[in-house]
């Protein structure tokens, strides 16, 4: 264990702030991305996958549907009972569905604790891949036999996630490594899933304007953009090199990023340093290791703000399956297949938002103007407010989420506040279930969606960037409530202030 980790674990005090060196250029060398082009699924593939989805849903939901019919007089089934068959279906289908399951598992603030717990298996389990297929994939990618590349290669995987499997191996020099191997045929599976999901969600959103359906469509849109990046493991290798350098440069010694072995990596295979630890949300195993995870979680959040403010780049998938408490007392952050990259305009917005939350009163109108410029009159219509009233409304939602302790706020509560304001703007109760109220809500939601679409805001770079940021904040909310419920996400204000002072917004022009 590092000296800093030992001190933090012993007295429970937050670690010293990592020193900030002279301001680096905001356009510094964030690694270039070479996305893999998804194939066009054939009609036969779409039909076959559609049948598999229908079959899995029928198998797992039929008992639940029958139970619901028998108990319909007693009201709807608990959400957890509906989540169980849905999770089993996701596990059967793998690929895109497992990705969605990972988000649900890591976002109890949005979906509820019971539902999130049901989807916990999606973080680190998936359909198996026959070892001969793994061997073929590795040997074709490296141009070497497995025996020539590795002294040992365990046939049984140590991880079977959504798009890849991970095997433990030993290099010829004796070092233990983790070898990540893309699932054979995963490109076709993902492309087919996206083509099946997209039109259904678009129809649902267009007809209803429902917020949850719209958020799912946003997720699908971002996923389509990012998955090409994630399915070329050379991108992840470059990201590992880049973020390891930043971690060392800024002395983030409580956090560990695995070292990639580039000579044994390629498009479909990534060989990297093996991390020995336990998932950060497995409280029993965390307790067995005897370390205090609180300063470690705060270090990861500190690293997030550092890289996002300075370079507009951040780990884009920090769910619990990608955060490990290591046996040496550090926190290991793995799976850098998705790296969020903010366009210059969204990067400026994020910095302005942080500045506002840190007490810069002049920044709230700037934040509001950016949002209304992107989405046009849709925002004001949705909440029934003028341009002059919107800054105070945005502030009332965002400021507490960033400055109040994790134990006192939730993203679900923020969503509810927005829903209540939208209902108030329509002159109806948010939970009113009469046919007339529902029709009025749907009519307004459709109009809001249409106006936002006409402005060019929907599925824009800003839309994708802020959605990915919000997803990471959902994950941080979970860790915060588990380990540091008494502090806010902007706990280290001096560190954040130093970051903001080191930024020249002129570097973000473009």
C-alpha positions in Angstrom: 0.0 0.0 0.0 1.3 3.5 -0.8 2.2 5.8 2.1 -0.8 8.1 1.3 -3.2 5.2 1.2 -1.9 3.9 4.5 -2.2 7.2 6.2 -5.8 7.8 4.9 -6.9 4.3 5.8 -5.5 4.7 9.4 -7.0 8.1 10.4 -9.9 8.4 7.9 -8.8 11.9 6.9 -9.2 12.9 3.3 -6.0 12.7 1.3 -3.9 15.8 0.6 -4.8 17.6 -2.6 -2.7 16.5 -5.5 -0.5 19.4 -6.6 -1.5 21.2 -9.8 1.4 21.9 -12.1 1.5 24.9 -14.4 -1.6 25.2 -16.6 -1.5 22.7 -19.4 -3.1 23.5 -22.8 -6.8 22.5 -22.9 -6.1 21.1 -26.4 -3.4 18.8 -25.2 -2.9 15.4 -26.8 -6.1 13.5 -25.8 -5.6 10.4 -27.9 -7.3 10.2 -31.3 -10.1 7.7 -31.8 -10.5 5.2 -34.6 -14.0 3.9 -34.4 -14.9 0.5 -35.8 -17.7 0.8 -38.4 -20.7 -1.3 -37.4 -21.9 -3.6 -40.2 -25.3 -3.3 -41.8 -27.5 -6.1 -40.4 -29.3 -8.2 -43.0 -33.1 -8.8 -42.9 -32.4 -12.4 -41.9 -30.2 -11.2 -38.9 -32.9 -8.8 -37.8 -35.6 -11.5 -38.0 -33.5 -14.0 -36.1 -32.5 -11.6 -33.4 -36.1 -10.3 -33.1 -37.2 -13.9 -32.5 -34.6 -14.4 -29.9 -35.6 -11.3 -28.0 -39.3 -12.3 -28.2 -38.5 -15.8 -27.0 -36.4 -14.6 -24.1 -39.0 -12.1 -22.9 -41.8 -14.7 -23.2 -39.8 -17.3 -21.2 -39.0 -14.9 -18.3 -42.1 -12.7 -18.3 -44.9 -15.3 -18.7 -44.8 -16.4 -15.0 -44.8 -12.8 -13.9 -47.7 -11.9 -16.2 -49.7 -14.8 -14.9 -49.0 -13.7 -11.3 -50.0 -10.2 -12.1 -53.4 -11.4 -13.5 -54.0 -13.4 -10.4 -53.3 -10.5 -8.1 -54.5 -7.6 -10.2 -57.1 -6.6 -7.6 -54.2 -5.9 -5.2 -52.5 -3.5 -7.5 -49.3 -3.7 -9.5 -46.4 -6.0 -8.7 -43.4 -4.4 -6.9 -40.8 -3.0 -9.3 -38.2 -5.5 -8.1 -40.4 -8.4 -9.2 -40.7 -6.9 -12.7 -36.9 -6.2 -12.8 -36.0 -9.9 -12.1 -37.4 -11.3 -15.4 -36.1 -8.3 -17.3 -32.6 -8.8 -15.9 -32.7 -12.5 -16.9 -33.8 -11.5 -20.4 -30.9 -9.0 -20.6 -28.4 -11.7 -19.5 -29.7 -14.2 -22.1 -29.5 -11.7 -24.9 -26.1 -10.1 -23.9 -24.5 -7.3 -25.9 -26.5 -4.1 -26.0 -28.9 -5.3 -23.4 -26.2 -6.0 -20.9 -24.9 -2.4 -21.5 -28.3 -1.1 -20.5 -28.4 -3.4 -17.5 -25.1 -2.0 -16.3 -26.5 1.5 -16.2 -29.6 0.3 -14.3 -27.4 -1.6 -11.8 -25.3 1.5 -11.1 -28.1 4.0 -10.8 -30.3 3.3 -7.8 -30.9 7.0 -7.4 -32.8 6.8 -10.8 -34.3 3.3 -10.7 -34.5 2.5 -7.0 -32.3 0.3 -4.8 -34.3 -2.9 -5.4 -34.3 -2.6 -9.1 -30.5 -1.7 -9.2 -29.7 -4.7 -7.0 -31.5 -7.1 -9.4 -29.3 -5.9 -12.2 -26.1 -6.2 -10.3 -25.2 -9.3 -12.2 -25.0 -7.3 -15.5 -21.9 -5.6 -14.2 -19.7 -8.7 -14.4 -21.5 -11.6 -16.0 -22.6 -12.5 -19.6 -23.0 -15.4 -21.9 -19.8 -17.6 -22.1 -17.5 -17.8 -25.1 -16.1 -21.2 -26.0 -12.3 -21.2 -25.3 -11.4 -22.4 -28.9 -13.1 -19.2 -30.2 -11.1 -17.1 -27.7 -7.9 -18.8 -28.7 -8.6 -18.2 -32.4 -9.4 -14.5 -31.8 -6.1 -14.0 -29.8 -3.9 -15.8 -32.2 -5.3 -14.1 -35.3 -5.0 -10.7 -33.7 -1.4 -11.1 -32.4 -0.1 -13.2 -35.2 1.4 -15.6 -32.6 0.3 -18.9 -31.2 -1.0 -18.7 -27.6 2.0 -20.7 -26.5 4.5 -18.3 -28.1 2.7 -15.2 -26.7 2.1 -16.4 -23.1 3.7 -18.8 -20.6 0.2 -19.6 -19.3 -3.3 -18.7 -20.4 -6.2 -19.7 -18.2 -9.1 -21.2 -20.3 -11.7 -20.1 -17.7 -12.5 -16.4 -17.9 -12.3 -14.2 -14.9 -14.8 -11.7 -16.4 -17.6 -12.1 -18.9 -19.1 -8.6 -19.5 -21.2 -7.2 -22.3 -18.9 -7.1 -25.3 -15.7 -8.9 -24.2 -14.4 -11.6 -22.0 -11.3 -11.3 -19.8 -8.8 -14.1 -19.1 -5.9 -14.2 -16.7 -2.6 -15.1 -18.2 1.2 -15.1 -17.4 3.8 -13.5 -19.7 7.0 -15.2 -20.6 8.8 -13.0 -18.1 6.5 -14.2 -15.3 4.2 -11.1 -14.9 0.5 -11.8 -14.4 -1.8 -10.0 -16.9 -5.4 -9.7 -17.8 -6.3 -10.3 -21.5 -9.4 -8.7 -22.8 -10.9 -10.4 -25.9 -13.8 -9.1 -27.9 -16.6 -11.5 -28.3 -16.6 -13.0 -31.8 -19.5 -11.6 -33.8 -20.4 -8.9 -31.3 -20.3 -6.2 -34.0 -23.3 -7.9 -35.8 -25.2 -8.5 -32.5 -24.9 -4.8 -31.4 -25.7 -3.4 -34.9 -28.8 -5.6 -35.1 -29.9 -4.7 -31.6 -29.6 -1.0 -32.3 -31.5 -1.3 -35.6 -34.3 -3.1 -33.8 -34.5 -0.7 -30.8 -34.1 2.7 -32.6 -37.4 2.8 -34.5 -39.4 1.5 -31.6 -38.1 4.1 -29.3 -38.4 6.9 -31.9 -42.1 6.0 -32.4 -42.7 6.0 -28.6 -41.0 9.3 -28.1 -42.6 10.9 -31.1 -46.1 9.9 -30.0 -45.8 10.5 -26.3 -42.7 12.8 -25.7 -42.3 10.7 -22.5 -39.1 11.8 -20.6 -38.0 8.2 -19.7 -38.4 7.1 -23.3 -36.5 10.2 -24.5 -33.7 9.5 -22.1 -33.5 5.9 -23.3 -33.3 7.2 -26.9 -30.5 9.6 -25.9 -28.7 6.7 -24.3 -29.1 4.6 -27.5 -27.9 7.5 -29.7 -24.8 8.0 -27.6 -24.2 4.3 -27.4 -24.3 4.0 -31.2 -21.6 6.7 -31.4 -19.4 5.2 -28.6 -19.7 1.5 -29.4 -17.6 1.8 -32.5 -14.8 3.3 -30.3 -15.2 0.6 -27.7 -15.0 -2.3 -30.2 -11.5 -1.4 -31.3 -9.4 -2.2 -28.3 -6.5 -0.1 -29.7 -8.5 2.9 -28.6 -8.6 1.6 -25.0 -4.9 0.9 -25.1 -4.2 4.5 -26.1 -6.5 5.8 -23.4 -4.7 3.7 -20.8 -1.4 5.2 -21.8 -2.8 8.8 -21.7 -4.6 8.6 -18.4 -1.8 6.8 -16.7 0.5 9.7 -17.6 -2.0 12.2 -16.3 -2.4 10.2 -13.1 1.3 10.3 -12.5 1.7 13.9 -13.5 -0.9 15.1 -11.0 0.2 12.7 -8.2 -3.2 10.8 -7.9 -1.5 8.0 -6.0 -4.6 6.5 -4.5 -5.9 5.6 -7.9 -4.5 3.0 -10.3 -4.9 2.7 -14.0 -3.7 -0.6 -15.6 -0.6 -0.6 -17.7 -1.2 -1.9 -21.3 1.2 -4.2 -23.0 1.1 -2.8 -26.5 3.2 -5.6 -28.2 0.5 -8.1 -27.1 -2.5 -6.0 -28.0 -4.4 -5.3 -31.2 -7.9 -4.5 -32.6 -9.6 -7.4 -30.8 -7.2 -8.1 -27.9 -5.9 -6.0 -25.1 -3.2 -7.3 -22.7 -2.8 -5.2 -19.6 -1.7 -5.2 -16.0 -3.7 -7.6 -13.8 -5.5 -5.9 -10.9 -6.1 -8.1 -7.8 -9.0 -6.7 -5.8 -12.8 -6.7 -5.2 -15.6 -4.6 -6.6 -16.0 -1.4 -4.8 -19.7 -2.0 -4.0 -19.2 -5.4 -2.5 -19.3 -4.1 1.0 -18.6 -7.5 2.7 -15.4 -8.1 0.7 -14.4 -4.4 1.0 -14.7 -4.8 4.8 -12.6 -7.9 4.7 -9.7 -6.0 3.1 -9.7 -3.6 6.0 -9.2 -0.3 4.1 -11.4 2.8 4.2 -12.8 3.3 0.7 -13.9 6.9 1.4 -10.7 8.7 0.4 -10.4 6.4 -2.6 -13.8 7.3 -4.0 -13.1 10.9 -3.5 -9.8 10.5 -5.4 -11.7 9.1 -8.4 -14.1 12.0 -8.3 -11.1 14.4 -8.1 -9.6 12.8 -11.1 -12.9 13.1 -13.0 -13.0 16.9 -12.4 -9.3 17.3 -13.2 -9.5 15.6 -16.6 -12.9 17.0 -17.5 -12.0 20.6 -16.7 -8.6 20.6 -18.2 -9.1 18.4 -21.3 -12.8 17.8 -21.6 -12.2 14.1 -21.4 -13.2 11.5 -18.8 -13.8 7.9 -18.1 -17.2 7.4 -19.6 -18.4 4.3 -17.8 -17.4 4.3 -14.1 -20.1 1.8 -13.0 -19.3 -0.4 -10.0 -18.0 -3.3 -12.2 -15.2 -0.9 -13.3 -14.1 0.2 -9.8 -12.0 -2.2 -7.7 -10.6 -1.9 -4.2 -7.1 -3.4 -4.7 -5.3 -5.4 -2.0 -2.6 -2.7 -1.8 -5.2 -0.1 -0.6 -5.6 1.8 -3.9 -8.7 2.0 -6.1 -8.3 0.5 -9.5 -10.2 2.0 -12.4 -10.6 -0.4 -15.3 -12.3 -0.7 -18.7 -11.4 2.5 -20.5 -13.2 1.5 -23.6 -15.6 4.5 -23.4 -13.9 7.9 -22.9 -16.2 10.9 -22.8 -14.9 13.8 -25.0 -16.7 17.1 -24.8 -16.8 19.3 -27.9 -15.5 22.9 -27.2 -19.0 24.4 -26.6 -20.1 21.7 -24.1 -16.7 21.9 -22.5 -17.2 25.7 -21.9 -20.7 24.9 -20.6 -19.4 22.4 -18.0 -16.8 24.9 -16.8 -19.4 27.6 -16.5 -21.7 25.3 -14.6 -18.9 24.4 -12.1 -18.0 28.1 -11.7 -21.7 28.9 -11.0 -21.9 26.1 -8.4 -18.7 27.4 -6.8 -20.4 30.8 -6.1 -19.9 32.8 -9.3 -23.3 34.5 -9.6 -22.6 35.8 -13.1 -22.2 32.3 -14.4 -25.9 31.2 -13.9 -27.2 33.4 -16.8 -24.4 32.1 -19.0 -25.4 28.5 -18.2 -29.1 29.2 -18.9 -28.3 31.0 -22.2 -26.3 28.0 -23.4 -29.2 25.7 -22.6 -31.8 27.9 -24.3 -29.6 28.5 -27.3 -29.3 24.7 -27.8 -33.0 23.7 -27.2 -34.8 26.9 -28.2 -38.2 27.7 -26.7 -38.8 24.1 -25.7 -37.3 24.5 -22.2 -39.4 27.5 -21.3 -42.5 25.9 -22.6 -41.9 22.7 -20.7 -41.6 24.4 -17.3 -43.8 27.4 -18.0 -41.2 30.0 -17.3 -39.8 33.1 -19.1 -36.2 33.5 -20.0 -35.8 35.8 -16.9 -37.1 33.1 -14.6 -35.1 30.1 -15.9 -31.7 30.9 -14.3 -33.2 30.7 -10.8 -35.0 27.4 -11.7 -31.9 25.8 -13.1 -30.0 27.0 -10.1 -32.5 25.5 -7.7 -32.1 22.1 -9.4 -28.3 22.0 -10.1 -26.7 23.8 -7.2 -28.0 21.4 -4.4 -27.0 18.4 -6.4 -23.4 19.6 -6.5 -23.1 21.3 -3.1 -25.2 19.4 -0.7 -24.1 16.1 0.9 -24.7 12.9 -1.1 -27.0 11.6 1.6 -29.4 14.6 1.1 -29.8 14.7 -2.6 -30.7 12.3 -5.5 -31.0 12.5 -9.2 -34.4 10.9 -8.9 -35.5 13.8 -6.7 -34.2 16.2 -9.3 -36.2 14.4 -12.0 -39.3 14.5 -9.8 -38.9 18.3 -9.3 -38.7 18.8 -13.1 -41.8 16.6 -13.6 -43.7 18.5 -10.9 -42.9 21.9 -12.5 -43.9 20.6 -15.9 -47.2 19.4 -14.5 -47.7 22.8 -12.7 -47.1 24.6 -16.0 -49.9 22.5 -17.6 -52.2 23.3 -14.7 -52.6 19.7 -13.6 -51.4 17.4 -10.8 -48.3 15.5 -11.7 -49.7 12.2 -10.6 -53.3 12.7 -11.8 -54.3 9.6 -13.8 -57.5 10.8 -15.5 -57.7 10.3 -19.2 -58.0 14.1 -19.7 -54.9 14.7 -17.7 -52.9 12.1 -19.4 -53.9 13.4 -22.9 -52.9 16.9 -21.9 -49.5 15.7 -20.6 -48.8 13.8 -23.8 -49.9 16.7 -26.0 -47.5 19.1 -24.2 -44.7 16.5 -24.1 -45.0 16.0 -27.9 -44.9 19.7 -28.5 -41.8 20.2 -26.3 -40.0 17.4 -28.0 -40.9 18.8 -31.4 -39.6 22.3 -30.6 -36.4 20.9 -29.1 -35.9 18.8 -32.2 -36.5 21.7 -34.5 -33.9 23.8 -32.7 -31.3 21.1 -33.4 -30.7 20.4 -29.7 -31.8 16.8 -29.7 -29.0 14.3 -30.4 -26.5 17.2 -30.8 -23.0 17.1 -29.4 -24.2 19.0 -26.4 -27.1 16.6 -25.9 -24.7 13.6 -26.0 -22.0 15.2 -23.9 -24.3 16.3 -21.1 -26.1 13.0 -21.1 -22.8 11.2 -20.7 -21.8 13.6 -17.9 -25.1 13.0 -16.1 -24.6 9.2 -16.4 -21.2 9.5 -14.5 -22.9 11.7 -11.9 -25.5 9.0 -11.4 -22.7 6.5 -10.7 -20.9 8.9 -8.4 -24.1 9.4 -6.5 -24.2 5.7 -5.7 -20.6 5.6 -4.4 -21.2 8.8 -2.5 -24.2 7.5 -0.7 -22.4 4.3 0.2 -19.1 5.8 1.4 -19.1 9.6 1.8 -22.8 10.4 2.4 -21.9 13.4 4.6 -19.9 15.3 1.9 -21.0 16.8 -1.5 -19.5 16.0 -4.8 -17.8 19.4 -4.8 -16.2 18.6 -1.4 -12.7 19.6 -2.3 -13.5 23.2 -3.2 -9.9 24.5 -3.0 -8.9 21.9 -5.6 -11.9 22.7 -7.9 -11.1 26.4 -7.6 -7.5 25.8 -8.6 -8.7 24.0 -11.6 -11.0 26.7 -12.7 -8.4 29.4 -12.1 -6.0 27.5 -14.4 -8.4 27.5 -17.3 -8.3 30.1 -20.1 -11.6 29.8 -21.9 -9.9 31.2 -25.1 -8.3 27.8 -25.4 -11.7 26.4 -25.9 -12.6 28.5 -28.9 -13.4 26.6 -32.0 
